[in-house]
């Protein structure tokens, strides 16, 4: 991080110095009291279950040089710098906003109902071919995570790529005002978080509020094949580009080919066309790659370099990671689940070549409110229509997937399980050489436990020569 002085923190956060030197400079801002680092500023966040103020002593023991506090209003006698603020989370955001203003570099912000993380990673890969890029790590896309990402900016960075998530009204606009994006990418509008927002129209408005922090010269990049985004054609105050498979899109894919763990296509753009390879399977990853290439072009990256960078893309852990042996294919897509991402993962499984049987382990999808039953049921219909051989459902909601499968009266076998343990025990008994297995569910379902169990089974089987 580019150093921040106490005076700068006081100015940005509207804070009051309770004790310590005004000459001190911080080299890191964090919210984790266990994080090691000298000359850091610890920001204790008050959560629903834990109050970070209870761990201030731990932070100092681990090298913190200062702390923000909303508990203490009077002079403090203690080690380090103590700065009183009205609200520590708001102060963190204000400091990040100030820090963003210290850099005149292009920042690309990504949001959408599905595909945000993969698109973010692909954009960063494409830009990294010519620039030193700061990008969001992991799931740091929230009211706390995004400010921490922005605060990692250093003088060496030439571009930034940030992911903006949401869980309630107003969050995306709030984060956009901190990130001040020059380019905004919206991947799609789906029903993730519809339990909180109530309707697709509300989700649409919330996602499009990513432009709130942009100046008039900002650029918007939208998925033209999404009807709720295509309707913005000719209606945006910002210069807008569309990507997709439709002929009218500014950036589009033609002659698409899929492998078990890759995709390639002709990238058609205003200046010409070029064959592009992406080490990620599925139609949805073609869309993610199109968004990345469009963002790279608008960042001034030469297409040859952007395509080369994209070819080095590596997906995030637990996000459609293909784990292969000579006998078995496991698609670990256990990080989270929504109706759109579930359907996309099933298409990847259905399209896998050289496998004898396709098995999907599908767990509950959360935060769908009144759409929960229909979303799970429709997913079951799709699983049957895609020709998935076997589906094991996990959880009470996922049992509705089984209803959808049974309504089609096709060839898909389906079994229902209450928990991961039951599904794993059955899966261990049924998997055979040549199987491809997809495991996916919402984060709270912890379906990574099933993947870990399969790995153990495969290793044992291979050691014993059962294949």
C-alpha positions, 0 to 999 in steps of 0.5 A, spaced: 500 500 500 502 507 498 503 509 505 498 513 509 500 518 514 496 519 520 494 526 518 491 523 512 487 518 515 484 523 520 482 528 514 479 522 510 475 519 516 473 525 519 477 522 525 480 525 532 487 523 535 486 520 542 493 518 542 500 517 538 504 521 533 501 525 528 507 523 524 506 516 523 505 512 517 501 506 515 503 501 510 497 497 511 490 497 513 486 491 515 480 488 519 484 482 521 487 482 528 491 476 527 494 479 521 502 480 522 504 486 519 508 492 522 506 499 521 499 497 520 492 500 521 487 496 524 480 497 523 475 493 528 469 492 524 462 491 528 459 485 526 452 481 527 456 476 532 463 479 533 465 486 535 472 487 532 474 492 538 474 486 542 481 484 539 485 491 539 490 488 543 491 482 539 492 487 533 497 491 537 501 484 539 501 482 531 504 489 529 499 494 528 501 501 529 494 504 530 487 503 530 480 506 529 475 506 534 468 508 535 468 505 542 473 510 545 471 517 545 476 520 550 483 520 551 487 513 551 493 512 554 496 506 551 501 504 545 500 506 538 496 511 535 488 511 537 483 515 532 476 516 534 471 515 529 463 515 529 463 508 525 469 504 523 466 501 517 464 508 514 471 510 516 474 504 512 470 506 506 472 514 507 479 512 507 479 507 501 475 513 497 481 518 499 486 513 497 483 511 490 483 519 489 491 518 489 491 514 483 490 516 476 489 509 473 483 506 470 479 501 474 474 496 471 469 494 476 465 488 475 458 486 477 452 481 475 448 476 478 453 470 475 460 470 473 462 476 476 469 472 479 471 469 473 470 475 469 474 479 474 479 474 473 479 474 465 479 481 465 485 481 470 489 476 466 488 480 459 490 486 462 496 483 465 499 482 459 501 489 458 500 492 465 501 491 472 494 490 475 491 490 482 485 485 482 480 483 487 482 477 491 477 472 493 470 474 495 473 481 497 467 484 494 463 487 499 462 494 503 468 491 507 472 487 502 472 492 496 475 498 501 480 493 503 482 492 495 482 499 493 487 500 499 492 495 496 493 500 491 501 502 490 504 506 485 507 500 481 499 499 479 497 501 472 490 498 472 485 496 477 480 490 476 475 490 482 468 486 483 462 489 486 457 484 490 451 486 493 446 483 498 441 489 499 439 495 496 444 501 495 450 497 496 453 497 489 452 504 488 455 505 495 461 501 492 461 504 486 462 511 489 468 508 493 472 505 486 470 510 482 470 506 476 472 508 469 469 502 466 463 498 468 462 491 466 455 488 468 455 480 466 447 478 467 441 480 470 438 473 474 434 472 480 440 471 485 438 475 491 431 476 489 429 474 496 432 481 499 430 485 492 423 482 491 423 482 483 428 482 477 426 489 475 429 491 482 435 487 481 436 490 474 436 497 477 441 495 483 446 492 478 446 498 473 447 503 479 454 500 478 455 507 474 454 511 480 461 513 481 463 514 474 464 520 471 461 522 464 467 519 460 466 512 463 465 506 459 459 501 460 460 494 457 454 490 457 451 483 455 447 484 449 444 477 449 441 478 456 434 482 455 434 486 461 441 489 459 440 489 451 434 494 453 439 499 455 441 500 448 441 507 446 439 509 453 445 510 457 448 517 458 455 513 458 458 510 452 456 503 452 458 497 448 455 490 448 458 483 447 455 477 446 453 472 440 448 476 437 450 480 430 448 487 433 453 486 439 460 490 438 464 485 441 461 478 439 463 470 438 463 466 432 465 459 430 465 457 438 468 450 440 468 447 446 473 442 450 472 438 456 476 444 460 477 449 454 473 454 449 475 457 443 472 462 438 473 467 433 473 474 436 469 479 432 470 486 434 470 493 430 477 493 428 477 485 425 477 478 428 482 473 431 481 466 434 481 466 441 483 460 446 480 460 453 482 455 458 475 454 461 469 450 459 462 452 457 458 457 454 458 462 460 465 462 460 465 464 452 461 470 455 466 471 460 471 471 455 468 476 451 467 481 457 474 481 458 476 482 451 472 488 451 474 491 457 481 490 455 480 493 448 477 499 452 483 499 456 487 500 450 490 493 450 493 490 444 488 484 442 494 480 441 497 481 448 490 481 451 488 474 448 495 471 450 494 474 457 487 470 457 490 464 455 493 464 461 487 465 465 486 460 472 479 460 475 478 461 482 478 455 487 472 451 488 469 455 481 468 450 476 475 447 477 476 440 473 480 435 477 482 429 473 485 422 473 485 418 467 479 414 470 475 420 473 473 427 472 470 431 477 468 438 476 468 442 483 463 448 483 462 448 490 463 455 492 456 458 491 450 456 486 444 460 483 439 458 478 444 461 472 450 458 474 447 451 476 444 451 469 451 453 466 455 448 470 450 442 468 451 444 460 458 443 461 457 436 464 453 435 459 458 437 454 464 433 456 467 428 451 470 421 452 466 420 459 461 414 460 456 417 465 455 424 467 453 424 474 451 431 478 450 432 485 446 438 486 445 441 493 440 447 495 440 454 492 439 459 497 436 467 497 431 465 492 424 467 496 418 465 493 422 463 487 425 457 490 420 452 488 420 454 481 427 455 480 429 448 483 424 444 479 426 448 473 433 446 474 431 439 474 427 439 468 434 442 465 438 436 468 433 431 464 433 435 458 441 436 458 441 428 458 445 428 465 445 420 467 444 421 474 442 426 479 443 426 487 440 432 490 442 434 497 437 438 502 430 440 502 430 445 497 434 440 492 428 435 493 424 439 488 430 438 483 428 431 483 420 433 482 423 437 476 427 431 473 421 426 474 416 430 471 420 430 464 419 422 464 426 421 461 432 417 462 435 421 468 436 417 474 435 421 481 436 420 488 434 424 494 439 425 500 438 430 506 445 431 507 452 431 504 454 425 508 448 421 505 450 423 498 457 422 499 456 415 501 452 413 495 457 417 491 463 413 493 459 406 492 456 408 485 462 412 481 466 408 476 471 408 471 469 413 466 464 417 470 464 425 470 462 428 476 459 435 478 458 437 485 455 444 486 450 448 491 450 454 495 456 456 500 452 454 506 451 447 504 458 446 504 458 441 498 466 441 498 466 436 503 463 431 498 469 433 493 474 432 498 470 425 500 471 423 492 478 425 492 479 420 497 475 415 494 479 416 487 486 416 490 484 409 494 481 406 488 487 408 484 492 405 489 488 398 489 488 398 482 481 397 482 480 401 475 
